[in-house]
Amino acid sequence: IKMRFDFKKVASVLASAVMLGSTAGMAVAANYPAPYVEGGVADVAIVVGANAASSDFVAASDISTDLASEYSSQTATGGDVTATGGDSVKIEKTSDKLNINEPIQRIKSTKITDNDMPNLLADGTYRSADNQEYDYEQYIEIIEGADMKVTHFSDHDYKDKEPTLGIHLSKNADVINYTLDFKTNVESDVDTSGSYNSLEDMEDTEITMMGVKYTLLNAYNRTSGDKKFVLMGGAVKDNINLNEQKVYTVGGKTYTVTLTYVDSDELKFEVNGETTPKLKKGDTYKLADGTQLGVTEVLYQALSGGVMRGEFTLGANKLEITGSSDGDGVPVKIKLNDDDVDDVWGYITTASVSDDKQVIDKIDLVWKVKDEQFITPEQSLTMPGFETVTLSMGDMTFPAEEKVKV
């Protein structure tokens, strides 16, 4: 009986490779595994006698398994994902590729850090308004128990039930967790004079999250126990005098800004001909095109020649993160430009308060899909609101056909 097995290479990518090996039994030579598997080429046949003992078949199987692994290590690279304009990381290990029906977090159980994505997840230093510096790190974790694995599926919501190899996420499935973790907790004085208690040493400061620089416009320590951060992304930050006109470019669009009114605690602006209502420090206003304007300071001296100036931000996106682990511990939907983002939840972890200060430990964002989602070679999935993290999958490749002849 003569059986011939030609190897096949099957690979898929979720920024990584799926490896499936086939088997063959071969005789062992002194320069094993060559010449049977050499330079990514396999030329193999098995010859088993008609009256061979069962142990011969077992030995052949063991040898075939070993050589299949060697062949995979030489050849199985998969249909790669091409990432442009940013960082990328493959979900794989040197000795363990992502297999069909295997949860992704089993392959990537450790944090994805700046070692993997040096720009998106770069370590940073946050400078508070009282000129204190706090180092922080950023990382992403695939959530334990997340139903993320490459499977063979058909679903009426994807190509009308066309059989597909990819990742099918069910409703309310967890995806990833992003964390900005201060190595030394940030301490801030608390201003109780307003309707919300304010973390005054954190307001009107800047911080970079997932590669985007934000101005931290408001940092509230609310009496409900929740914290609330209001951030302006991609923002211009400047000051302007009464009746002065300045021109800015935000998101490729030009904005002409004039400060038209100042009193002891309020400002009014005209932006591209659109007049805002009176705004206090910490207030924001959404312009007709959706761009947000926020007030960070009001400077007013009621005398001839006195200072009459406002400090403000003009940003493409206004981001609100609410929730705290010292309250009920339940994350709250983030808001983007005053609208809920259904798939992303946030909370702000606090530590013990010392000397009447509020202490901030870290900021967490949890991405979980509200509706069914699919990741395939033809469809990727991007984190809503931030648009900075995308999960992609490469094509399946079949470079050789498997043949079994008896």
Helices and strands as residue ranges (DSSP letters): E 2-5, E 11-13, E 37-38, E 41-42, E 46-47, H 54-75, H 104-107, E 124-127, E 133-142, E 150-153, G 159-161, E 164-169, E 174-191, E 197-199, E 205-209, E 212-221, E 227-233, E 236-241, E 245-250, E 253-262, E 267-271, E 274-275, E 284-286, E 292-300, E 308-315, E 317-322, E 332-336, E 339-354, E 357-368, E 373-375, E 381-382, E 390-391, E 394-397, E 404-405
